[in-house]
Amino acid sequence: MKYLFIVQGEGRGHLTQAITLEKLLVSRGHEVVGIMVGKSPSRKLPEFFVREVGAPLIQFESMNFLPSASGRRPDMFKTIAFNAFRIHKYIPSIRLIRDTIRSSGADVVVNFYELMTGLTYFFCRIKVPQVCIGHQYLFRHKDFGLPRGKYPGSAALNFFTRLTCIGAAKCLALSFRRMDEDKERRIVAVPPLLRNEVMAAEISDGDYVLGYMLNKGFAADVREWHKSHPDVELRFFWDNWEAGKIYREDKTLCFYLIDDHEFLRQMSGCMAYASTAGFESVCEAIWMGKPILMVPSHIEQEINAFDAVRSGAGVSCDRFDLSLLLDFAAGFKADTSFRDWAGSASAAFAEELEHI
């Protein structure tokens, strides 16, 4: 079969999922005829993604969240105003997606949570079946059990999620655990798409804390904590291109430009992991048995953190309070059942994508 991927370019998770799924499908004799990635002026496509994928890459203008002045959370007013001003740029994107689907010969479109895909299926008559992949689809599952009063922004998030999957034959919801299929909403819970490099990593317990922050504004938290605990080595990855590949503040605090191979190498040897609660890296840390501190920067990550905390994977906070992480790590015991679940991903995705 021939597959066309359309990927949201925001963050790291959707990109690494696409890398993993491409390799899985190719290993089973299928062809990924192209990978389309949404871009915006505030984000740059990471080098590791360009290096790892084999299919031809096509980028298109897409809507993305813009950070606030603090660089910590998305600024919704600025995001709405910016995207409204650029609406004329998104119409050509819909046309490009439509034309690429029709000319690619794809049997299936695989949508990694890209809004423009849903809008293309809404405005154009696309006959090629679409399958959506993302952790966010799990939030709409009848058995997810989110306390909505505690997360008022979840309604808007679920509305956005519904827009991304317009016209989808089914949604494959990446999950920390097994769940029954939600047949009414066509949501199938599937294991996370962890790469072979993650599963084959040699795991050890080092003496440093590893971190990843989606927005560089969180660096202020890290620096503040570091002043009081200069003896604890901290290694943080970010997407601050202006700072260069490695930005060392002193002997025990260093910031790295996001590089997937180096990130995984350092995760496998850290004593604990702190992040802005992106689903992919949280799953990688759970697989490696690392205690986690999650510092959500928007509603989607808040729900990720809620789900991971109730799974016993870590703790959540509104800032990078690494003392909270180290206290949790002292009594942490890794969940070995997650490995069995994540290890079944290849069979699960083959079953769902080969029988559309």
N, C-alpha and C positions, 0 to 999 in steps of 0.2 A: 504494500500500500504506500501511497504518497501522502505526506503530511506537510502542512504549512504552519509554522509557529508565528504567533503574534504576541509580543512580550511587553509588559509594562516595564519601562526602564528605570523606575523609581526604586532606589535601594538596591540591595544585593540579592535578596531571596529569589525573586522571580527569574533573575538571570541564571543563577546556579541551578535552579530547577530545570530550566530549558536545556542547559548543558547536559545534565544527567539524563533527561528524557531523550534527547537526540541520540546519545550514545546507546541507550537501551534499545531504541527502535532500530537503529542501524545494525546493532548486533543480532537482531532478529530478522534481518533481511529486508527491512523497509527502507524508505528513502525520505529524508527531510529535504524538501525542494527549496526551501527558503526560510529565513528567520527575519521577521519584521520587528523592529524595536522602536517604541515611542521615545522621543527625545524632547528636551526643553532647554532653554538657555541656562537654567540653574543647575543642570546635571550634565556630566560627561560620561560617555559609555566607558566602563572600566576596561583596561588593557587585557585583563585576564579573560574577559568574555570574548573579545575579538580573537584572542589567541586560541581559545579552547573549542569554539564551535567550528563545524565543518561546512555547513550549508552557507550559501550566499547571504550576506547581510544587507538589509534595506532599512533605513531609518526614516521616520516620518514625524512631523510635529504632533505632539500630544499634550493634553492638559496635565499639569503637574502641580503639586503643592509648593508654595513658596514659603521659605522660612521667615519667622518674625525678625525684628531688629536684634533680638537677643541671640538668634540663631539656634534656638532650642526647639520650639514648637512651630507648626505651620501657622501662618497668618491668614486666616480665612477670608478677611476682607480684602487683603492684598491679592490673595489667590483668585477670588471671584472677579475682582476688577481687572487683573492681569489677563485672565483667560477670556473675559468678555471683550477686552480690547483686541485680542488676537484671534477672535472667532473666525475671521476670514482665512486664517492659516490652517484651520482644522477641516474646512470643506475639501481642500485638495487632498488632505490625508485620507478622508473617507473615500474619495475617488481612487486614490492610489491603492488602498487596501482592497477595494472592490475589483479593480483591474488586475491586481496581483493574484487574487484568489482565482479569478476566471482564467488567467493565462498560465498559471502555474501547473495546472493539471492535478492539483491536490485532491485526494479523496476525502480528507478530513482537515479541518482547521482546528488547531489547538490554541486556545486563547488563555494566556497567562495573565488574567485580570486586567486586560487593557480595555479602557472605556471605549476607544475608537472602534474596536471590533464590534461591540454591542450596537453602537450607533450605525455602523455600516450595515449590519444585519437588519436594523430597524428601517433605514431609509432606502436600502437597495434590495433587490430580489436575489438573494444569495441562496442557491440550492445546495451547496456543499455543506454537509453537516458540521456543526461546531461543537467542540467539547471544551469546557472551561475548567481550569485548574487553579486552585488557590486555597489557602487556609481560611480566607474570609467567607467562603461559601458555607463553611461549617457553622458560622454564627446564625445562619438562617435555618439550620437543622432543627427539627421538632424536639429533639432530645438534648440539645446543647445545654439548656438550663441557665442562661445568662440572667442574673438579677437586673432587669432593665431599669428599675428605679435608681440603681447605683451607677448606671452608665447611660445617661440621657442622650448622649450623642450616638448611641447604637442605632437608633431609628434612621438617622441620616446616612450612616455608614451602610446599613442594609439596603437603603434606597439606591445608593451609588452602586452597591454590589449587584443589585437586580439589573441596573443599566448595563453593566459589563457583560451580563450573560443573556441579553436579549437574543432570542433565536437559537439558544443552545439546546442540543439534544439531551445533554446531561451535564452536571457539575461534579467534578471530582474534588471533594473537600479534604485537603490534607489535615490529618488529625494526629494528636499525641496518642490516641487510644482507639481501639475498635469500637464501632457504633453500627447499629442497624441502618439499612438504607431508608432514606426519607423519600418514599415513592411519589408522594403528592408533589413535592418540589423538585423531584428528579435529582436529589443530592445523594451521592455515594461517598461515604467516608473511606479514605484510602491512606496508606502509610506515607510518611514524608519521603521526598525524593532525595535521599542522601547519596552523594557520589561515592564511587569506589575508593577514592583517596581518603575519604572520611572513615569508611569502614575498615580500611587496611592500615590506618595510622597506628604507629607504635605509641601507646599511651604511657605517660609517666607523670609523676607528681613533682613539679618543680617548686621553686620558691618565689614565683612572681604571679601577679594578677594580670590577666589579659582582659582587654576591653575593646568594644566596638561602639562607635557613636555615629548615628545617621547624620546628625547636625552638629557642626563643630562648636556651636555655642555651649554645649555641655562640657567643653574643656575647662571652663571656669570652675565647675564643681570638682573636677579631678585635681586641678592645681591647688585648690583650697584644701582639699583633704591631704594632698601630698605634703603641704607645708607642715602639717602636724604629725605626719608619719613618713618622714624622709627615708626611713630604714626599709620600707616595703617597696620592692621594685614593681613599677607599673609600666605596662606596654599597651598602648591604645592605638587602634586603627581608626582612621577617619577618611573622608573624601576631600580634605583640604589641599587642593592641588597647588595652591600658592606656597605652601610650606615645604614642598619637595617630597621626595620619597621617604626620607627619614629626617625627623626634626627632634633632636635631643635637647631637652631642657637642662638636665643634669645627669648624674651617674645613675639615678634610679627612676627617672621619668623620661619616656621616649614615645613620640607619636610617629606612626607609620601611615603612609598612603596605602589605601586598601589594595592588597595583592593577595589573591586567593590562596595560592600555594604557601606563601609565607604565613598567612593568617592561620591556616590549618596546622602548619608545623608548630606554630607557637601555642595554639590551643591544645594540641595533644600533650604539651609539656607543662601547662600552667597548673597552679594549685586551685584557682577559682576564676570565674568568668563574669564580667559585667557588660551589659549591653542595653541598647534602647529597645529591647524586646521584639526584634524581628524574628519571625517564626523560624526561618531557616537556621540561623546561628544558634538559637535556643535548642533546636533539635540536635544539632551537631554537638553541643555541649552535653546534652542528656546522653547521647550515644557514648561519648567519651567519659561519662561519669563525673562531670565537673559540676560543683555547686554554682548557682547562677544568681546574680543580682539583676533585676530588670527595672529599667528607668524609662517608662513609656513616654514618647513625645507626641502621640496623638491617639485618638479613640481606638483605632485598630490595634495599636500596640498595647493599649490598656487592657483590651480583651484578651490578647495573646498572653499578657502577664497573668491575668485572672485564671486562665486555663492552665498555664504552667504551674502556678502556685498551688492550685488545688490538686495537681498531679504530683506534688511533692518535689518539684525540680529546683525550686529556689524561693527567693523572696522578692518583693517589689517595693519600690520607693519612688518619690518624686524628684530625687536628685541622686548623684553618684556618691552615696554614703557607703564607702567601702568597708567601714567598720561593721555595718549591718551584714555585709556579705561574709566577712571573716568570722563573725560570731555564728552565722548559719553554717558555715563550712566546718566548724569544729565538731558538730554533731551530725553531719550529713552522711546519708547512706544512699548509694546509687540505685536506681530502679533498673534491674536487669531484664524485666519483662519488655521494656521498650525496644530492646535489641531484636527480640523475636518479631515484634510488630514491624519495625522498620526494615528488617531483613526480608519481609514478604512483599516489598514494594514492586519488584520486577514482575512477579506473577500477577499482582493486582492490576498494574497498569497495562500489561499485555492483554489481560482479559477484557478490560474496559475499552481499550483503544483499537483492538483488532476485531471487535464485534459491535460495530455501530449500525 
